[in-house]
Amino acid sequence: MSAPLAERLRPKSFDDYIGQEELLGKNGSLKKLLNQKIVPSMIFWGPPGVGKTTLAGLIAKEVDRPFFTLSAINSGVKDVREVIQKAENQGIFAQGKTPILFIDEIHRFSKSQQDSLLGAVEKGTINLIGATTENPSFEVISALLSRCQVYVLKAMDKEALDILIDRALEQDKWLKSKKLVLKERQALLRYSGGDARKLLNTLELVAGNIAEGEPITNETVEQLLRSRPSMYDKNGEQHYDIISALIKSIRGSDPNAAVYWLARMIEGGEDPSFIARRLLISASEDVGMANPNALLLANTTFDAVKKIGWPESRIILSQCTVYLATSSKSNASYEAIGKAQALIKETGDLPVPLHIRNAPTKLMKELGYGADYKYSHAHEGNFADQEYLPKEVSSTTLYNPGNNPKESGIRQWLQKLWPKYKY
């Protein structure tokens, strides 16, 4: 038993691959392309342990392409150029088998390193597959991102993790030799956090620390994991758990807990830009219109930590964290855009009402574009009573300030202007 359990159980074909049904199911967007042997350059974005690396290898096997792999942690421009040169020397592209270059943790590549990929991707010398746990909008240069299709991989759900546990117990020789009795599995699932690799590593750890035939219970798992001091892993493992704890503490208006989780990340060597970026999102999602200045402060924090760096950035991050945690909260704007997007998916691309369309030409004016539009500033209180939504969804309420005292004035003002809506 030399390789870890997660490696021993790595899928050898798509039939063995678990999860990501939206991409790889019968009607999955990526599956349809692969059925036609089409492999665009793409970025896999998702949390650790969801199968990004495995998927890249299976794609190369499925479409019968040469497969090169690099890790952004220990590779540079020289390594990228060597792979590209090797592909060109072998004449692979001329044979109609464009090689696939897989770069793990591509977000760790600098701008110049990412630039070195552009020419080969543009010409089709290689098909790039990059894997990242970070938002590619922030971590991948726009020129490269525009040449790649981004696929979002989701954390494994309970059903997928259950299948994975059963498969491990049935197929792995070492686990079978231990004659494990899995009496309870809730703790295993909970500690995994949707990370298949973490789940299998935990199962292997537990199996190696109990007597043969001893039942595995939730208490067994919890006691073993508590007895092993865990280090913050900024590349995965606790990365998402602790940032989640920070954001939820801010949302729950607990500055003490929020600063504690912030300190955990700082002590673990987390990238200050990552923390600042999540605070910026929280300022809009959780504080929102209850205190619009929160977004301004969070944006200033994001800029400041880029200029200052460690260790002084911790002071700025702490100030922003405390400010957000002690601010009044409203997710009305966050919910409004969610409702609006759901409405659009349900109703499709409804036409813009004629009276609020732009009419730059004579023909458009003759067709009624802009006719009967009421210029708000020409009316009392800078308000004209007219409909701005498409007729099919008129009088739909998307923004609802709720009962937050900071937004009560907004609610009263909206109710006065548009009495047909319910706020």
N, C-alpha and C positions, 0 to 999 in steps of 0.2 A: 504494500500500500504506500507508494511513493507520492503519487499525485493526489491533490485534495479531492474530496468527494465531488465538488462542483465541476472539476475538470473531468473526472471519471464519467460523469453523467452528461457531459456536453453533447447535445443532439448531433447525430450524424446525418440527419435528413430532415426535411420539412415535416415529415410525418411525426417525428419525435419532438418538434418544436412546440412549446406550450405558451399560450398567450398571444397578445397582439392581433386579435381576430379582426379588428377594423382594417388592419393592413394586409393580413395574410389569410383571412377567411375566404370563403368561396367567392364573395363579391368584394374582397379587399382591394383597395386602390393599388397597392404594390404588387399583390398577387397577379392582378390582371396584366401588368407590365411584364412580369417574369414569365407568364404563360406565353407571351409573344417574344420572349428572349430579349426584351428591351431592358437595358440597365442604364438609367440616367446617372449622372453624378449626383450624389445626395448626402445629406447630413442626417444622422440618427440622433435625435435629442431626447434624453430621458434619464431618469435616476439610475443609480448603480444597480447591477444585478437583474436587468430586465431583458438581456439577450442581444445587446447591440453588436458585440464582437461576434457572437455565434451567428447572428443573422447575416453579417457581412460574408463570413466564410461559406455559409449555405448558399447564398446568392451566387457566389463565384462557381460553386460546384454545380448548381442548378443550370446555369447558362454556359457551363464549360469554358470558363475564362481563366487565364493565368492570374494568380492571386499573390500580390505583394502586400506585406504589412509592416507598418512602422508605428512606433509609439512616440508621441510628441514629447514625452518626458525625457527621452534620451536620444532623440533624432534631431537633425537640423537640415539646413538647405542642402548641404553636401549629400546627405542620405537621400533626399528627395530627388536630386539631380541624377544620382547613381541609378535609382530605380527607373527613372524616365529614360535614361540612356540605355539601360539594359533592355527595356521594352523596344526601343527604336532599333537597337543592334540585332535583336532577334527577329525583327521584321514581323512581330506579332500583329501589329495594326494592319499591315498589308494582307494578312491572312484572314482578316475579318473577325479577329478575336481580340478586341481591345482589352488590354489587361486592366484588372481592378486593383487600385491602390487603396488599402484601408489604413487610415490614420486614427489611432485611438487617442482620445483626449485632445482632439484637434484645437480646442480652445486654449491649450498651452502653447501653441505655435505663436510666435511674434508676428507682427504685420509683415515684416520682410520675408519670414519663412512661409507665410500664407501666400504672399505675392509670387513666390517661386513656383507655385502650383498653377497659376492662372493660365500660362501659355499652353501647358500640356492639357489642361481641362478644356480650354477653348478650342484647341485643334482636335480634340478627341484622341490624343495619344494615349491617355489613360481615362478610365472612369474612376472618379474619386468617391470613396465612401468615408466620411468622417464621423466619428462618434464623440459626443459631448454630453456632459451632465449640466452644462451651463447654457443659458439662453443664447442661441447662435446670433440673434439680432445684435447682441452686445459683444460677443466674443469672436465672431467670424467676420472678416472684412467684407464690406458690401459688394465689392467686385466679385469675390469668390462666392458669396452667398447667392448672388443673382444668377450664377451658373449652376446652382445646385437645387435640387428638390429637397425640402425639409420634411422629414417624417418624425412625428412625435410618438415615442414609445412610452407606454404607461406602466406604472408599478403593477406588479402581479396581484390579481385579486385572490380572494380566499379559495375559490374553486380551482384556480391554476396552481396555487401553492399546495393544496390538498393532493392534487394529481402528482405533483413533484415529490411529495413525501412518500406516497404510495409507490411510485416508480423506484425511488431510491431503496426502499425496503425490499422490493421485489427483485431488482436487477443487480444491485451492488453486492459482490461476493463477500467483501469484508463485513458489511452490515449484516448480511445473512448469517455469517459465521458467529456473530455476536448474539444471535437468537433474541433480538430485541422484542420487547412487548410494549407497544406504544398505546398506553392506556388513555392518555390525554394529549392533545396537540395544540390547545389554544395558546399556551405560552410560546411555543415555537413559532406559531403564526404571528403573534403579537410582536415578538422581538425581531422578526424578519423585516417588518415594515414594508412588505411588498418587494423585498430584494431576494431573488431566488438564490443568489450566491451566499448571502448571509444566512438564509434559512438552512441550506445544506451544510455550511460550515458549523452552524450551531448544532445541527443534528449529529454531525460527526464528532464534535466536541463532547456532547452529552454521551454518545455511545462509547467513547473512549474513557469515560470517567465513571461508569457504573459497572456493577458486576453482571456476569452473564445471566440472562433471564430476569434481571431486575426490571420492573416496569418503569417506563418513563411517564412521569406525571408532570402537571404544571408546576408543582412545588419542586420537583427534581430540577427542572430547567431553571426556574427562578433562583434557587439556591446556588446552583453552579455558576450562573452568570453574575450574580451579585458578588460571589467570592473572587471573581477575576476583575481587578480594576481596569476599567475601559479608558482608553485614550481617545481624545477627539481626533477623528480622521477627516481632515478637510477635503480629502479626495472622494469620500463616500460615506460608508458606515454610519457615523453619527452626524454627518454634515447636515442632512435634511431633518433629522429629528430635532436638533438643537435650534436650527433657524426657525423651525415650526414652533418650538417652545417660545422663542423670543417674540415672534409675531403674535402668537395667541396671548402672551402675557401683555403685550401692548394693547391688543384688542380688548382684553379684560380689564384694562386700566390699572394694572399692577406694576408700578415702576420698580419695586424691589426685585420682583421676579425677572422683569425685563432686563435690568442691569446685570443680574446674576448670569442669565443666559448669554448676554453680550460678552461678559467677562470670560465665560467658558470658551467662546469662539476666539477671543483675543489671545487667551493663554494657549490655545491650540494652534495659533499661527494662521488663522483664517485671513483670506484676502480682504482688506478693508473695503475695497470697491464692491465686493459681493454683499457685504453687510449693508453698506450705504444704499446699494441698489434696492435691497429688500425693504429698507426703511422708507425709501421713496415710494415704493408700491403701497406700503401700509398707510402712508400719509394720505393717499388718495382713496384707497379701498376702505379703510377702517375709520379714518377721521373725517375725510371728505368735507362736505359743506358745513359741518358743525364747527369747523375751524379751518377755513381755506388757507390761512397762513402756514399751516403745517406742511403743505406741499412746497411752499416757497423755502421754508427752513430745511426740509429734507433735500431739496434740490441743491441748496447752498452747501449742505453737508456733503453731498455726493461730489461736488466740485472741489471742496476743501480737502477731503481726504486724498484726492488724486494729487494735490499740490504738496501736501505735507508729509504723508506716509507715517510709518510707525516710529516712535511710540506715541507721538503727540496726537495722532488721529483718534486715539482712544477717547480723548477728552471730548472731541467734537461729536463722535458717535454716541458717547454717553449723554451729552446734552440733548441731542436729537431724540434719542430713545426715551429719556425722561419726559421730554416735551410731548411726544406722541402718546405716551402712556397716560399722562395727566390731562390730555385734551379731551373735550367732549367728543363723542363718537357718532358717526352716521355712515351707513353704507348705501345711502339712497342713490347716489350717482353710480356706484358699482352695480346695484341691482337694476337701475334704469337701463344701462347699456346692455345688460344680460337679457332683460325683457325685450328690448328693441331688436336684438339679434335673433331671438327666438321668434318674434313676430315676423321678421323678414323671411326666415326659413319657412314659416308656415304660409305666408301670403305671397311670397315671391317678389319680383321687381315691379311694384305698383307704379303707375305713371305719376309724374309730378303734376299737381294741380296747375291748370293753365295760368291762373292769375299770379302764381309766384314763379313762373318760368322766365328765363332770360329772353329778351327779344332784341338781339343786336341787328337784325336785318328787317327790311320792309316786309318780306314774305312772312316772317315769323309773326310780325305784328298783325298782318292780315289774317293769319290763322288763329289769332286770339291770344297769342303768348303775351303774358303780362297784363292783359285786359282786366279791369276792375280791381287791380291791386291797390291796396290802401297803404300809403306811406305812413308808418307809425308815428314818425316825428311831427307829422302835420296834424295830429289829433291830440286832444286833451290828455295830459298825463303820458304823452308819448306812447299811447296804446290805441290800436285799431282792432276792433272785434272782427276777426276773420279766421278761417280755417287754414292751417298750414300742413296738416296731414293729408295723405291721399283719402279720397272719399270712402274707400272700402274699410278704412281703419280709423275714421274720424272719431273724435271724442275718446280715444284710447288713452288711459293714464299709464305712463311709463315711469315718470319721476314722482315719487311720493316721499316727501320729507319726513313723514311720521310725526311722532310726538316729541322729538328732541327740542328742548327749549331754545337751543341756539338757532334752530331752523323754524321756529314758530312764526317769526316775522315773514320768512319766505313763504310758508304755507298760507298765511293769511293773505299775503299779497297775491299769490297765485289764485286763491279761491275767489278773491274779489275780481280779478281779471277774467278768469275762466270758470264761472260758477257751474258749468255743465260737467266739469271734472270732479272727481272725489279725491281729496288729498288727505 
